[in-house]
């Protein structure tokens, strides 16, 4: 499934004029929103699309950035962000009215409070706009933005569909507790959206597994078969799903954050 290209506000205005429809009355608008950006969003020149493509030239605007609505456009709203105005465009969620659409993306509670309460590795994943198994759906939205309503009509669905560009589709699947169970897509896409530990951090994890009695051999910073087997044994003994991967609960149970970042126990 490929997502169609979005059109910028200026293109929409040109189309209206060409069609002789520029004088059509503007529909009633909701009050202009004010608050904080919900999520890590990407701006292309002055346009933030709800599809949140990652193509070259886009700039990340971090979750929690204060914004104030200054003007309604056609399926868009102008936002004062510091000294500049950017447009938040409803390109693929038009089943949502203005109030519901802007209510997703502009929130009254600063999401940085939620980020600060997350564990070290979840915080790092959000900073990189990536997901890690075990993240909550709320943390996933902060990291990636919301999935567009055209392809994910309900945010309570067991999976959310995303794109990094027109051909780069991926799906985030949640378990019954609304935590990330898996992320599927091709290798190019997963390399950009799935969080992975650095080799140095994997070496620390391997040493911890050895110390805990789950031998994985000489720490080499590679998430290879021996490390997966050691992780699976550790997970089974600790009541965790034996995935052989570094999910949030496994990282917490290993105590890895305390070692690599001096974080407080969770």
C-alpha positions as CSV (number, residue, x, y, z in Angstrom):
1,X,0.0,0.0,0.0
2,X,1.5,3.4,-1.0
3,X,0.4,6.7,0.5
4,X,-0.4,9.4,-2.1
5,X,1.6,12.6,-2.2
6,X,0.3,15.5,-0.2
7,X,-0.2,18.9,-1.6
8,X,0.9,22.1,0.1
9,X,-1.5,24.8,1.1
10,X,-0.4,27.0,-1.7
11,X,-1.2,24.3,-4.3
12,X,-4.6,24.0,-2.8
13,X,-5.3,27.7,-3.2
14,X,-4.1,27.7,-6.8
15,X,-6.5,24.8,-7.5
16,X,-9.4,26.6,-6.0
17,X,-8.8,29.7,-8.0
18,X,-8.4,27.7,-11.2
19,X,-11.7,26.0,-10.5
20,X,-13.4,29.4,-9.9
21,X,-14.2,28.3,-6.3
22,X,-12.2,30.8,-4.3
23,X,-15.4,32.6,-3.3
24,X,-17.0,29.6,-1.7
25,X,-17.7,30.5,2.0
26,X,-15.3,29.0,4.5
27,X,-16.9,26.5,6.8
28,X,-17.3,27.3,10.5
29,X,-14.0,26.8,12.4
30,X,-13.3,25.6,15.8
31,X,-11.5,28.0,18.3
32,X,-7.8,28.4,17.4
33,X,-5.8,25.9,19.4
34,X,-2.9,26.6,21.8
35,X,-0.6,24.4,23.8
36,X,2.2,22.0,23.0
37,X,3.0,19.8,20.0
38,X,2.0,16.3,20.9
39,X,4.8,14.5,19.1
40,X,8.0,14.7,17.1
41,X,6.8,16.2,13.8
42,X,8.7,17.2,10.7
43,X,8.4,20.5,8.9
44,X,9.1,20.9,5.2
45,X,9.6,24.6,4.7
46,X,6.6,25.9,6.5
47,X,4.4,22.8,6.3
48,X,3.8,20.0,8.8
49,X,1.8,17.2,7.3
50,X,0.0,14.6,9.4
51,X,1.7,11.9,7.3
52,X,5.0,13.0,8.9
53,X,7.3,11.9,6.0
54,X,11.1,11.8,6.7
55,X,12.3,12.9,3.3
56,X,15.4,15.0,2.8
57,X,15.1,18.6,3.8
58,X,12.6,18.1,6.6
59,X,13.4,19.4,10.1
60,X,12.2,17.7,13.3
61,X,10.3,19.8,15.7
62,X,10.3,18.2,19.1
63,X,7.3,17.0,21.1
64,X,6.5,19.6,23.8
65,X,7.3,22.7,21.6
66,X,4.9,25.5,22.6
67,X,2.6,26.7,19.8
68,X,-0.3,29.1,19.4
69,X,-2.9,29.0,16.6
70,X,-3.0,32.2,14.7
71,X,-5.0,31.5,11.5
72,X,-7.2,28.8,10.0
73,X,-6.5,27.6,6.4
74,X,-8.2,25.1,4.3
75,X,-7.7,21.8,6.2
76,X,-4.8,23.5,8.0
77,X,-4.0,25.8,10.9
78,X,-1.2,28.4,11.1
79,X,0.8,28.0,14.3
80,X,3.1,30.6,15.9
81,X,6.2,28.7,17.0
82,X,8.7,31.1,18.5
83,X,9.4,33.7,15.9
84,X,8.0,31.7,12.9
85,X,4.7,30.6,11.7
86,X,4.3,27.0,10.4
87,X,1.2,25.3,9.0
88,X,-0.1,22.0,10.4
89,X,-1.9,20.3,7.5
90,X,-4.7,17.7,7.7
91,X,-3.7,15.9,4.5
92,X,-4.8,12.3,5.4
93,X,-7.1,12.6,8.4
94,X,-10.1,14.5,6.9
95,X,-12.6,12.3,8.6
96,X,-11.6,14.3,11.7
97,X,-13.1,17.7,12.1
98,X,-10.8,20.7,13.0
99,X,-11.3,20.3,16.7
100,X,-10.5,16.6,16.8
101,X,-7.6,16.9,14.4
102,X,-5.9,19.8,16.2
103,X,-6.7,18.1,19.5
104,X,-4.5,15.2,18.6
105,X,-1.5,17.3,17.6
106,X,-1.8,20.3,19.9
107,X,-2.2,19.3,23.5
108,X,-2.7,21.2,26.8
109,X,-0.4,19.0,28.9
110,X,3.3,19.2,28.0
111,X,4.3,15.7,26.7
112,X,7.8,16.3,28.1
113,X,6.4,15.4,31.5
114,X,5.5,11.9,30.2
115,X,8.9,11.6,28.5
116,X,10.7,12.5,31.7
117,X,8.8,9.8,33.5
118,X,9.8,7.1,31.0
119,X,12.8,4.9,31.3
120,X,16.2,5.8,30.0
121,X,15.9,3.7,26.8
122,X,12.4,4.8,26.0
123,X,13.5,8.4,26.4
124,X,16.4,7.7,24.0
125,X,14.1,6.1,21.5
126,X,11.7,9.1,21.6
127,X,14.7,11.4,21.1
128,X,15.6,9.5,17.9
129,X,12.0,9.3,16.7
130,X,12.1,5.5,17.0
131,X,10.1,2.7,18.7
132,X,11.2,-0.1,21.0
133,X,9.2,-3.2,21.9
134,X,7.4,-2.5,25.2
135,X,6.7,1.2,24.6
136,X,3.2,2.3,25.3
137,X,0.9,3.6,22.5
138,X,1.2,7.1,24.0
139,X,5.0,6.9,23.9
140,X,4.8,5.6,20.3
141,X,2.7,8.6,19.3
142,X,5.2,11.0,20.9
143,X,8.1,9.4,19.1
144,X,6.4,8.9,15.6
145,X,3.4,11.2,15.5
146,X,-0.1,9.8,15.2
147,X,-1.0,7.5,12.3
148,X,-3.2,9.2,9.8
149,X,-6.9,8.6,10.1
150,X,-7.4,7.5,6.5
151,X,-5.5,4.3,7.2
152,X,-5.8,3.9,10.9
153,X,-9.4,5.2,11.7
154,X,-9.3,4.2,15.4
155,X,-6.4,4.8,17.8
156,X,-7.5,1.8,19.8
157,X,-6.8,-0.5,16.8
158,X,-4.3,-3.3,17.4
159,X,-2.0,-1.9,14.8
160,X,-1.1,1.6,13.5
161,X,0.1,2.1,9.9
162,X,2.8,4.6,9.1
163,X,5.0,5.7,6.2
164,X,8.5,7.3,6.2
165,X,7.9,8.3,2.5
166,X,5.6,7.3,-0.3
167,X,6.8,3.7,-0.6
168,X,8.1,3.2,3.0
169,X,5.2,1.7,4.8
170,X,5.5,0.1,8.3
171,X,3.1,-1.2,10.9
172,X,3.4,-1.0,14.7
173,X,1.4,-3.7,16.4
174,X,0.3,-3.5,20.1
175,X,-0.4,-6.2,22.6
176,X,-3.5,-6.3,24.9
177,X,-1.8,-3.9,27.3
178,X,-1.3,-1.3,24.4
179,X,2.5,-1.8,24.4
180,X,4.5,-2.3,21.2
181,X,4.6,-6.0,20.4
182,X,6.3,-5.8,17.0
183,X,7.2,-3.5,14.1
184,X,7.0,-4.8,10.6
185,X,8.3,-3.4,7.3
186,X,11.2,-3.7,4.9
187,X,14.8,-3.5,6.1
188,X,15.2,0.1,4.8
189,X,12.3,1.3,6.8
190,X,13.0,-0.7,10.0
191,X,16.5,0.7,10.0
192,X,15.1,4.2,10.4
193,X,12.3,3.5,12.9
194,X,13.2,0.7,15.2
195,X,15.4,1.5,18.2
196,X,18.6,-0.5,18.6
197,X,21.3,-0.5,21.3
198,X,24.8,0.6,20.4
199,X,27.5,-2.0,20.3
200,X,29.0,-0.5,23.5
201,X,25.7,-0.9,25.3
202,X,25.2,-4.4,24.0
203,X,28.7,-5.3,25.4
204,X,27.5,-4.1,28.8
205,X,24.3,-6.2,28.5
206,X,26.4,-9.2,27.5
207,X,28.6,-8.8,30.6
208,X,25.5,-8.5,32.8
209,X,24.1,-11.7,31.3
210,X,27.4,-13.5,32.0
211,X,27.5,-12.1,35.5
212,X,23.9,-13.3,36.2
213,X,24.7,-16.8,35.1
214,X,23.5,-16.7,31.5
215,X,26.7,-17.2,29.5
216,X,26.9,-15.5,26.1
217,X,30.6,-15.7,25.6
218,X,33.1,-12.8,25.4
219,X,31.2,-9.5,25.1
220,X,31.5,-8.4,21.4
221,X,28.7,-5.9,21.0
222,X,26.8,-8.0,18.6
223,X,23.2,-9.2,19.1
224,X,24.0,-12.6,17.7
225,X,22.7,-16.2,18.4
226,X,24.5,-16.7,21.7
227,X,23.2,-13.4,23.0
228,X,19.7,-14.2,21.9
229,X,19.8,-17.6,23.6
230,X,21.1,-16.0,26.8
231,X,18.4,-13.4,26.7
232,X,15.7,-16.0,26.1
233,X,16.9,-18.0,29.2
234,X,17.0,-14.8,31.3
235,X,13.6,-13.8,30.1
236,X,12.0,-17.2,30.8
237,X,13.5,-17.2,34.4
238,X,12.1,-13.7,35.0
239,X,8.6,-14.3,33.7
240,X,9.1,-12.3,30.5
241,X,8.2,-13.3,27.0
242,X,11.3,-15.2,25.6
243,X,11.8,-13.1,22.5
244,X,15.6,-13.0,22.6
245,X,15.4,-9.2,22.1
246,X,16.1,-6.1,24.1
247,X,12.5,-4.9,24.9
248,X,11.7,-2.4,27.6
249,X,10.9,-5.0,30.3
250,X,14.1,-7.0,29.6
251,X,16.2,-3.8,29.7
252,X,14.6,-2.9,33.0
253,X,15.1,-6.3,34.6
254,X,18.7,-6.4,33.5
255,X,19.3,-3.1,35.2
256,X,21.1,-1.9,32.1
257,X,20.2,1.7,32.4
258,X,21.7,2.0,35.8
259,X,25.0,0.8,34.5
260,X,25.2,2.7,31.2
261,X,23.6,6.0,32.3
262,X,23.6,6.1,36.1
263,X,19.8,6.1,36.0
264,X,17.7,5.5,39.1
265,X,16.2,2.0,39.4
266,X,12.8,1.8,37.8
